[in-house]
């Protein structure tokens, strides 16, 4: 499968690593094309035969049927406005946690909504899927914590879009957990925020993971 990742930061590196490991080709777009090219080169060095990784600038065309928004929540709205028509009928993966970074004590979305639902309103013709917001970048690169594959919680209203993301997750060596409809993103974003806030007091160094065990 061909996937476009918008953003070239640590989460783009982590998700890109898993996508390449799963045999998917990637296009990385960033406002800084040099950063995008550097990450593309890093990922391509570990790619298997037939997997390609290329780079460009935000504003360039979208490739593939899946787009990962690997940017902070506050950066999504202008990107959505720029790509509204191109993202029509595509699977759009929202990985964001809409944290109030100034107070660091709340999420900025309304209590009866979530980042994923707000993005779905911005992109009404796209199939928005919530995923990867409870996983940290370094653990994604490794694909596991203490020998356990990462759990990736996936929420969406479109069953075909959800299944597409589940296949991408599992092909990359991770465990996909169906978290239900898109409104479950409200709880997933709370869980993601909790994970972030626990890192410093517990000295976890962003190397922990949420694991569902039964």
N, C-alpha and C positions, 0 to 999 in steps of 0.2 A: 504494500500500500504506500501511497505517497502522502506525506503529511507536511503542512506548513506550520512552523512554530514562529509566533510573533514574540520577539524578545530574545535576548542573548545573555541573560544573567545566569545565576547559579541554578535556578529551577529549569531553565531551558537546557542547561548542560545535563542535569539529572534526567529529565524526561527524554531528551534527545538520546542519551546513552541507552536507555531502555528501548526506545523505538528502533535504534540501529541494531541493537542486540536481537530484536525480534524480526529483523530482515526488512525493515521499512526504509524507504528513501525519504529524505528530509530537505525542506527548504527553510532557511532561517532568515527572518526579516527583522531588522532593527533600525532605529533612527541613526545609529552609528554603524555604517556598513563595515567598517574595519573590525569592530567587535564581532559582528555577525560572521565575517570571513574567518576570523581567528577561531571561533567556536566551530564553524563548519570544518575547518582543517583538522581540529582536534578530534572531532567525532568521526570524520572520514578515515582517519588513521587507524581506527579500530573497526571499520566496517568490513563486512564479509563481501564476497564476490557478488556483484550485481546491485549492491546498495550504493546509492549516490547521496552526497550531501553537498548542497550548494547554498549560497548566501546572496542577500540583496538588502535593499532599503525598504523601510515601511513606506508604502505607496506603490511598490512594485506589485506585480500580479500575484494572486494566490494560486498555488499549485495543489492538486489533490482534492479529495473530498472531506478531509478532516483538517481543522485549524485549531491549534492550541494557543490560547491567550496566556502566554508565560510572562505577564507583566503585572505590576501592582493594580489593585482595583481602581485606583484613582486615574490610571492611564487608559482604562478600557473605553470610556465614553468617546473620546476623540478618535480612537482607532475604529470603533464601531461606526461612527459617523462617516469616516473616510471609506470604509469597506462595506457599507450596508448592502449595496447591490451585489457585490462579489461574494458575500457570505450567504446570500440567499440559497437555500436548499443544501447548505453544507452542514456538517457536524462541527459545532463549535464547543471546544472543551474549556470550561472556566475552572481555573485552579486557584482563584484568589481567595484571600481571607480579608474582608473589608474592615480592617482594624483602624480605629482612631489612633494614629501614631503619636499624636500630641499628648493625649491623656493616657493612652495605653490601658484604658479600663472599660472599653466598650467597642461594639461594632457600629459602624456608621449607617448601616441599612436600617429601614424601619423594622419594628419588632414583628410585623406580619409579612415580612419579605426576606430576601436574601440577595447576595450579590448575583447569584446565578439567575434568580427570577428577574432582577432588575436588568441584567444583560439580555435576557430573553425578550423583555419589553423593547429594548433598544434594537434587537435583531429579530423581529417577529417572523421572518421567513426562514430563519435558521433553526436547526435542532440543537438546542443548548444542553450540554451534559456537564454535570459537576463531577470532578475527579481530581485526584492528586493534591487536594488542599490540606490533607492531614499528613502528608509525607514531606520530609525535609530533603533538600537537594543532595547532601552527601550520602544519605541512605539510598537514594535513588541511583546514584552512580554505582554504589556497591550492590544494590538489588536486594539487600538483606540486612538484618540486624541480629547479631548473635546466632547466626546460622539459620534464622527464620526468614522466609521470603516476606517482603512487605505486603501488607493488606492495602489495597486501593479501593476506597468506598466510592461507588458510582451511583449517581442519581440522575434521572431524566424522565421526561414524559413520553418521549418518542422511543418505542421499544427497539426499533432498528438502529437508531443512533446509539442507544445504550449498548446494544450487542456489539456494534462496531468498536466502541471504546473498550468493552470487556475483552474482545479479541486482541486488541493492541496491548492491553495490560498483561494478559496471560502470555502472549507471544514473547514479551520482554522478560519473562521469568518471575512475574509478580502474581499475587493472588487477588483477583477481582471479587469484591463483595457488593452485591446488588443492594443498594440502600433504599430503593423505592423511587417514588416520583420526584420531580424536581423540587418540590417544596421541602423535601427532606434535607436540601442544602442548608436550610436554616440551622438544623442541628449539627450538620457536618461542619459548618463554619464556626459554630460555637466550640466544637471539638477541636478544630484546627487552632482556634484562638487559645484555648486552654493549653494545648500542647506547646504553643509559643511561650506562653507566660510561665510555664514550669521549667523551661530550660535553664535560666540563670539561677533560681533558688535551689534547684536540685543538682546543678553542675553537670547537666547532661550534654552540653556542647552541641546541640542540634543533631545528636546521633541516636535519638530514641525513636520509637515508632508505636503507634496504636495497633494492637493485635487482637482480633476477635477469636476467642477460643471457646469451644463447646465440647 
